[in-house]
Amino acid sequence: MAKIGQFIYPWGNGHYSRMIRLNEKLKEMGDNEFHYFSKGDIYKKLLEKFPDEKESIHEVLMPTPIDGKFGPSLTKSMLNFLLPVDENKPLVTQISSYLKDEAKLYNKIGFDLVINDGDMGSNVLAKRRSITSLFVTNQFKPKLWKSRLYFKPALEFVAKQISKASKILVADTEPPYTMCEYNLNFTKEAREKVIYVGHFANVKKIEKSEKSDLEKLVSDSVYGYWMRTGNKSTNDGTGERYEEAFHQSEMKNEKRIVSHARNDPSIDRVLDKDGKEYSISEAYEKKIDWVQIDKGFLSEQEKDTVVGFCKYSVVNGSHTVMGEILGSHAKPIIGIPIYDEHTNQIEWAKEKKLGLFAQNRVQIVGAVKEMYEDYEEFADSVKEFSRNFNGNGVNNTATIVSEILEDKK
């Protein structure tokens, strides 16, 4: 029985969703001992996901950026490098402390293999102990925009830590269909370790049940699917930009479904063109001519229906989400970025005619108009991309894990 560590970076949900899908596959393949590491909301999710494995779930205080209004606060995060900010100890202290904690767990557990999704420090600890490490990522020295070039030294440091992994697994399709291409600038040392395993897409077949009132309400409608994703600041920042666009006169009759990615039923509502509010069931029963549906959390079946029938999707540029929309569902996007990582991926998609880029309410409204005007061109490009999309990252990574463990026997 092999001991496998899964180190999950706690910023956003993409790292978590990838590792959970991989974990399910690995458990199907053999009876191994798994240990999970993260902090904050992701640590809580792990406890909820694996109630019978609490002794194998470890809270490690991995350093993360400091939240701002729209994603991380650049000013506060920079000050925090050497100074305490908002109850966060200086970053140099955080790094030293968390590595000491991880090192103790490394020594106590004695791993045969570690899989690090975003936690670069674990690569260093694994190399020092001659433990095979797999680093799962969709960025390496990403392209920075002019206003943020002061982050370049930090990127160099991060790149060196990533390069200490035994293998670097890029969760994307091989070139020329790599949507995170502008987020990948590998050094010669790192390039020799890179394997494009594919997106960690959800390939599970959804068992269909009776349609919900939401599914019935949206049938035969032309609408956009507006996704709010990420941690609190990213989700809130995305939502604020959406609302600014919705209040423009040009959007008065543009139907949209807004998914909030929050398991809070109080969010659920339907608005008609006069701004009158209804519950989803009431709107369906009364056959309301709706313009906006807000849903806290879509079931897998509802999500599949909503994405399947939408005209386009509006996203913040999350790699996981873009893979799902462009690759798995072949729908064009309008991207409204929060981070440089998002900007790079949306710019790539725009160049490939897979969607449009927008940053403010005027640009968003213009993008919606352009989406309809050039829809056939976008639809054809997305279909071509989807045909070449590799969503088999889970199975490909599981095969690599299996081969490594077999070689250790």
URJO-V694689 format. One record per residue. N is the residue number from 1. RES is the residue in three letters. OMEGA is omega in whole degrees, -180 to 180 (* if undefined). Layout:
BEGIN
N;RES;OMEGA, N;RES;OMEGA
END
This chain:
BEGIN
1;MET;-179, 2;ALA;176, 3;LYS;-175, 4;ILE;177, 5;GLY;176, 6;GLN;-177, 7;PHE;-170, 8;ILE;179, 9;TYR;-170, 10;PRO;-180, 11;TRP;-177, 12;GLY;-177, 13;ASN;-176, 14;GLY;180, 15;HIS;-179, 16;TYR;-176, 17;SER;177, 18;ARG;-175, 19;MET;179, 20;ILE;178, 21;ARG;177, 22;LEU;-179, 23;ASN;179, 24;GLU;180, 25;LYS;-179, 26;LEU;179, 27;LYS;177, 28;GLU;-171, 29;MET;-179, 30;GLY;-177, 31;ASP;180, 32;ASN;-180, 33;GLU;-176, 34;PHE;174, 35;HIS;-174, 36;TYR;-176, 37;PHE;174, 38;SER;177, 39;LYS;173, 40;GLY;-176, 41;ASP;-180, 42;ILE;176, 43;TYR;178, 44;LYS;178, 45;LYS;179, 46;LEU;178, 47;LEU;178, 48;GLU;-178, 49;LYS;-176, 50;PHE;-177, 51;PRO;-180, 52;ASP;-178, 53;GLU;-174, 54;LYS;-180, 55;GLU;-179, 56;SER;180, 57;ILE;-171, 58;HIS;177, 59;GLU;178, 60;VAL;-172, 61;LEU;178, 62;MET;179, 63;PRO;178, 64;THR;177, 65;PRO;177, 66;ILE;-178, 67;ASP;171, 68;GLY;-179, 69;LYS;179, 70;PHE;-178, 71;GLY;-177, 72;PRO;175, 73;SER;-177, 74;LEU;-178, 75;THR;-179, 76;LYS;-179, 77;SER;178, 78;MET;178, 79;LEU;-176, 80;ASN;-180, 81;PHE;-179, 82;LEU;-176, 83;LEU;174, 84;PRO;-180, 85;VAL;176, 86;ASP;178, 87;GLU;175, 88;ASN;176, 89;LYS;177, 90;PRO;-174, 91;LEU;-180, 92;VAL;178, 93;THR;179, 94;GLN;-178, 95;ILE;180, 96;SER;-177, 97;SER;-176, 98;TYR;178, 99;LEU;177, 100;LYS;179, 101;ASP;179, 102;GLU;-179, 103;ALA;179, 104;LYS;179, 105;LEU;174, 106;TYR;-177, 107;ASN;-178, 108;LYS;-173, 109;ILE;-179, 110;GLY;-175, 111;PHE;169, 112;ASP;-177, 113;LEU;174, 114;VAL;177, 115;ILE;-174, 116;ASN;176, 117;ASP;179, 118;GLY;-179, 119;ASP;-175, 120;MET;-179, 121;GLY;179, 122;SER;176, 123;ASN;-178, 124;VAL;-179, 125;LEU;180, 126;ALA;-179, 127;LYS;179, 128;ARG;-177, 129;ARG;-180, 130;SER;177, 131;ILE;179, 132;THR;-180, 133;SER;176, 134;LEU;179, 135;PHE;-179, 136;VAL;-175, 137;THR;169, 138;ASN;175, 139;GLN;177, 140;PHE;-175, 141;LYS;-178, 142;PRO;176, 143;LYS;179, 144;LEU;176, 145;TRP;-168, 146;LYS;-176, 147;SER;-174, 148;ARG;-180, 149;LEU;178, 150;TYR;176, 151;PHE;-175, 152;LYS;177, 153;PRO;178, 154;ALA;179, 155;LEU;178, 156;GLU;179, 157;PHE;-180, 158;VAL;-179, 159;ALA;179, 160;LYS;180, 161;GLN;177, 162;ILE;-177, 163;SER;179, 164;LYS;178, 165;ALA;177, 166;SER;176, 167;LYS;176, 168;ILE;-176, 169;LEU;179, 170;VAL;-177, 171;ALA;-176, 172;ASP;178, 173;THR;177, 174;GLU;175, 175;PRO;10, 176;PRO;-177, 177;TYR;-178, 178;THR;-176, 179;MET;177, 180;CYS;-177, 181;GLU;-177, 182;TYR;174, 183;ASN;-178, 184;LEU;176, 185;ASN;-171, 186;PHE;170, 187;THR;180, 188;LYS;-179, 189;GLU;-178, 190;ALA;-175, 191;ARG;-179, 192;GLU;-178, 193;LYS;-170, 194;VAL;172, 195;ILE;175, 196;TYR;-175, 197;VAL;-177, 198;GLY;178, 199;HIS;177, 200;PHE;-175, 201;ALA;177, 202;ASN;-177, 203;VAL;180, 204;LYS;177, 205;LYS;-179, 206;ILE;177, 207;GLU;-174, 208;LYS;174, 209;SER;-180, 210;GLU;-179, 211;LYS;176, 212;SER;178, 213;ASP;177, 214;LEU;-179, 215;GLU;179, 216;LYS;-177, 217;LEU;-174, 218;VAL;-179, 219;SER;179, 220;ASP;178, 221;SER;174, 222;VAL;-173, 223;TYR;172, 224;GLY;179, 225;TYR;-175, 226;TRP;-173, 227;MET;170, 228;ARG;-177, 229;THR;176, 230;GLY;179, 231;ASN;-170, 232;LYS;-176, 233;SER;179, 234;THR;180, 235;ASN;-179, 236;ASP;-180, 237;GLY;177, 238;THR;-179, 239;GLY;180, 240;GLU;179, 241;ARG;177, 242;TYR;-177, 243;GLU;177, 244;GLU;179, 245;ALA;-177, 246;PHE;-177, 247;HIS;176, 248;GLN;-176, 249;SER;-178, 250;GLU;-177, 251;MET;-174, 252;LYS;-177, 253;ASN;-178, 254;GLU;-177, 255;LYS;-180, 256;ARG;172, 257;ILE;-177, 258;VAL;176, 259;SER;-174, 260;HIS;-179, 261;ALA;177, 262;ARG;-177, 263;ASN;-176, 264;ASP;-177, 265;PRO;-179, 266;SER;179, 267;ILE;-172, 268;ASP;178, 269;ARG;175, 270;VAL;177, 271;LEU;172, 272;ASP;-174, 273;LYS;177, 274;ASP;179, 275;GLY;179, 276;LYS;-172, 277;GLU;179, 278;TYR;168, 279;SER;-178, 280;ILE;-180, 281;SER;179, 282;GLU;-180, 283;ALA;179, 284;TYR;-178, 285;GLU;-178, 286;LYS;-180, 287;LYS;-179, 288;ILE;174, 289;ASP;-170, 290;TRP;174, 291;VAL;180, 292;GLN;174, 293;ILE;174, 294;ASP;-180, 295;LYS;-179, 296;GLY;-176, 297;PHE;179, 298;LEU;172, 299;SER;179, 300;GLU;-180, 301;GLN;179, 302;GLU;180, 303;LYS;180, 304;ASP;179, 305;THR;-177, 306;VAL;180, 307;VAL;-178, 308;GLY;-176, 309;PHE;-179, 310;CYS;178, 311;LYS;-179, 312;TYR;177, 313;SER;177, 314;VAL;-173, 315;VAL;178, 316;ASN;178, 317;GLY;176, 318;SER;-178, 319;HIS;180, 320;THR;-178, 321;VAL;-179, 322;MET;176, 323;GLY;-180, 324;GLU;-175, 325;ILE;-176, 326;LEU;-175, 327;GLY;-175, 328;SER;-175, 329;HIS;177, 330;ALA;177, 331;LYS;177, 332;PRO;-176, 333;ILE;161, 334;ILE;-175, 335;GLY;178, 336;ILE;-169, 337;PRO;172, 338;ILE;-178, 339;TYR;173, 340;ASP;178, 341;GLU;179, 342;HIS;-179, 343;THR;-179, 344;ASN;-178, 345;GLN;179, 346;ILE;177, 347;GLU;178, 348;TRP;-180, 349;ALA;179, 350;LYS;-180, 351;GLU;-180, 352;LYS;-179, 353;LYS;178, 354;LEU;-179, 355;GLY;-174, 356;LEU;-178, 357;PHE;178, 358;ALA;-179, 359;GLN;-180, 360;ASN;-173, 361;ARG;180, 362;VAL;180, 363;GLN;179, 364;ILE;179, 365;VAL;178, 366;GLY;-180, 367;ALA;178, 368;VAL;179, 369;LYS;-179, 370;GLU;179, 371;MET;-180, 372;TYR;-177, 373;GLU;-176, 374;ASP;-170, 375;TYR;-177, 376;GLU;179, 377;GLU;178, 378;PHE;-177, 379;ALA;-180, 380;ASP;-180, 381;SER;-179, 382;VAL;178, 383;LYS;178, 384;GLU;178, 385;PHE;-178, 386;SER;179, 387;ARG;-179, 388;ASN;-177, 389;PHE;176, 390;ASN;179, 391;GLY;-173, 392;ASN;-177, 393;GLY;-180, 394;VAL;-178, 395;ASN;-180, 396;ASN;178, 397;THR;178, 398;ALA;178, 399;THR;178, 400;ILE;178, 401;VAL;-179, 402;SER;-180, 403;GLU;179, 404;ILE;-180, 405;LEU;180, 406;GLU;179, 407;ASP;-179, 408;LYS;-178, 409;LYS;*
END
